[in-house]
Amino acid sequence: MDVMITPSALSGRISAIGSKSDIHRLLICSAVSDVQTTIDGFFSSDDIVATVNCIRALGAKAEISGNICAITPIGSPEQRPSFDCGESGTTLRFILPIACALCENAEFSGRGRLPERPISELMEALESGGVIFSKTKLPFSTKGTLSAGKFFLPGNVSSQYISGLMTALCLIKGKSEISLTSPLESAGYVDMTLSSLRLFGADISAEGGKYTVYGKERLTSPGSVKADGDWSNALFFMTAGAVCGDIEITGLNTSSVQGDKKTVEILKRFGAEISLKNEVIKIKKSVLHGCDTDISQIPDSLPALSVVAAFAKGDSRFTGAGRLRLKESDRLTAVCRMINALGGKAEETDDGITVHGTEGLSGGTAEGENDHRIVMAATVAAFACKEKTVIKGAQAVNKSYPTFFEDISKLGGVTNVI
């Protein structure tokens, strides 16, 4: 699907969708708990569907009605389940260790760039716990069940390694330890996992790059939970306000452990007029100036923040983003390509990008790169461009935010499918 966008101001109020990251975790914790759990604030997307399908493959039941999802936990796990993880890295990295803890045999597959995305370090950790893999890349099968013990993982490749293994070890009787061999990046996502697991009664301690897990076979359901609003996807609307609008966003938990909550302070450093009161964010078109940002803890914010940088005066340097080369696209290359295609100037560095702010973009044709965050960033930029913009492959938003263009329309934005 290609869309054409005519520049215009965006204004009004939008409600944040449920956090994809939080919903993944709540679904999985619910599936391996003792009794049924009701999740409020549920929001479906391609990645979430992949996780729902995988917990069903394990033997759980999921009943979805609007923004409510009821999960009946796994009884006896399937003997040889088959898991299609779609294009979801989160699904694969969580479900893989859990399946290894519960199932003697399992099969895994995926699509898009998922077979090329990092998984080897997690596989090596699982092998040290007694699991055998048929191949080193998807599709593969597993044999043997995971045992409690000591595990070692890097902290700078994927926080989902730690989150997935930690969750699996909660289901294995005995004491286990995960020690990090390098500094932890995207720490907020591990904090989210710890928060979810503790909500479901897990016994875990975290100190100095080491996580100690006391497994007990089942988690304990609190009965009902509510998913956080999604700070990561809300950032695109904050960006839209800063470059071409006057926007309010509701439904964001100011006490959330989501790392992307820090983007409010980053936007302020760019000069954005933004306020947060009573869980309502207000942001309007601002005079912006370039600034330097280490985004190693919130790398997924780069596509949206690059748009702010393109409309700012002066240079902006983003560092600590090397892992973005391993996402749905090589996001460092994709972001620079998007900015340059729309008349700006951006270039890659060793671990990030530099955007040379021109206080505006002209418009043009931007490739969606089969990456939801690139499409959403290009869309926001397009409304502030001087001329019309075509975004190719816009259906990529379905991965995390299938109603993105509907919500854009609520703010007065018009997108035409061509």
Secondary structure, DSSP 8 states (H G I E B T S, - for coil): --EEE----EEEEEE--B-HHHHHHHHHHHHTBSS-EEEES----HHHHHHHHHHHHHT-EEEEETTEEEEE--SS--SS-EEE-TT-HHHHHHHHHHHHHH-SEEEEE--TTGGGSS-HHHHHHHHHTT-EES-SSSSEEEES----SEEEE-SSS-HHHHHHHHHHHTTSSEEEEEEESS--SSHHHHHHHHHHHHHTT-EEEEETTEEEEEE-SSB---SEEE--B-HHHHHHHHHHHHHHEEEEEE---TT---GGGGHHHHHHHTT-EEEEETTEEEEE----B---EE-TTSGGGHHHHHHHHHTSEEEEEEES-GGGGGSSS-HHHHHHHHHHHTT--EEE-SSSEEEEEES----EEEE-TT-HHHHHHHHHHHHHSSS-EEEETGGGGGGT-TTHHHHHHHTT--EEE-
